[in-house]
Amino acid sequence: MTNVNNTQNIPLDKIKLIVGLGNYGHEYEDTRHNAGFWFIDYLTEKYKLNLKFDNKFFGEYVKFKSHNHDMILLKPHTYMNLSGKSVGALATFYKILPHEILVIHDELDF
């Protein structure tokens, strides 16, 4: 189980969207700010998935099934501080609730 905001426990099998945060551009590729992108890259490589870019979601995503569970991976093409634009567009389109989203990022303290 994962703890969300220290107020409720959400089973991992309820997660529908995994978002990897990062910053696009060669100057950011090897910085810790791309930890979220690295995780999404790891998952896509491990499960042989192909991300596709979609303007309406402001980023790359892929839909897939894992153990009969529908999942989406997302790499926003916005800077980290604007990633809500991408996450919000995709979550609204697919009717994904906030507690069904797992965000991978490098920040130790928000």
C-alpha positions in Angstrom: 0.0 0.0 0.0 1.1 3.6 -0.6 0.3 6.4 1.8 -1.3 9.5 0.1 -1.0 12.8 2.0 -0.8 10.7 5.2 -4.6 10.7 5.5 -5.6 7.6 3.5 -4.2 4.3 2.3 -4.7 3.6 -1.4 -4.1 0.1 -2.6 -1.6 0.1 -5.5 -4.1 -1.9 -7.7 -6.3 1.3 -7.6 -3.7 3.4 -9.3 -4.7 4.1 -12.9 -2.2 6.8 -13.9 1.6 6.9 -13.2 3.1 10.3 -14.0 6.8 10.8 -14.2 7.8 14.4 -13.8 10.9 15.9 -15.4 12.0 18.7 -17.7 12.4 18.3 -21.4 15.6 19.4 -23.2 19.2 18.1 -23.5 20.3 20.5 -20.8 18.1 18.6 -18.3 18.6 15.0 -19.4 21.1 14.0 -16.7 19.8 16.1 -13.8 17.9 14.7 -10.8 14.8 16.7 -11.9 14.3 13.9 -14.5 13.9 11.1 -12.0 10.3 10.8 -12.9 11.1 10.5 -16.6 13.7 7.9 -15.9 11.2 5.8 -14.0 8.7 6.0 -16.9 11.5 5.1 -19.3 12.4 2.1 -17.1 8.8 0.9 -17.2 8.3 1.3 -20.9 11.5 -0.5 -21.6 10.8 -3.3 -19.2 7.3 -3.9 -20.5 8.1 -3.1 -24.1 5.7 -0.2 -24.3 5.8 2.8 -26.7 4.9 6.2 -25.6 3.1 8.4 -28.1 2.8 12.2 -28.0 -0.6 13.8 -27.9 -1.1 17.6 -28.0 -4.3 17.4 -26.0 -2.4 15.9 -23.1 0.7 18.1 -23.5 2.9 15.0 -23.3 3.7 11.4 -24.1 1.6 8.6 -22.8 0.8 4.9 -23.2 -2.2 2.9 -22.1 -1.7 -0.8 -21.2 -3.0 -3.6 -19.0 -1.1 -5.0 -16.1 -2.6 -8.1 -14.3 -6.0 -7.2 -15.9 -5.8 -3.7 -14.6 -5.9 -0.7 -17.0 -3.0 1.7 -16.5 -1.6 4.8 -18.2 1.9 6.1 -18.0 2.5 9.8 -18.7 5.5 12.0 -19.3 4.4 15.6 -19.4 6.1 17.9 -22.1 5.8 20.8 -19.8 8.2 22.1 -17.2 7.7 20.5 -13.8 5.9 23.5 -12.4 3.4 23.4 -15.2 2.9 19.6 -15.2 -0.6 20.0 -13.8 -1.8 21.1 -17.2 -0.8 17.8 -18.7 -1.9 15.6 -15.8 -5.2 17.4 -15.5 -6.0 17.1 -19.2 -5.3 13.4 -19.3 -7.1 12.7 -15.9 -10.1 14.6 -17.0 -10.3 12.9 -20.4 -10.0 9.4 -18.8 -12.0 10.2 -15.7 -9.2 9.4 -13.3 -9.6 10.6 -9.8 -6.8 12.3 -7.9 -6.3 9.3 -5.5 -5.9 7.1 -8.5 -2.7 9.0 -9.6 0.8 8.2 -8.6 3.3 11.0 -9.3 7.0 10.2 -9.5 9.3 13.1 -8.8 12.7 14.1 -7.3 11.6 16.5 -4.6 12.4 15.4 -1.1 10.1 18.0 0.5 7.2 20.0 -1.0 
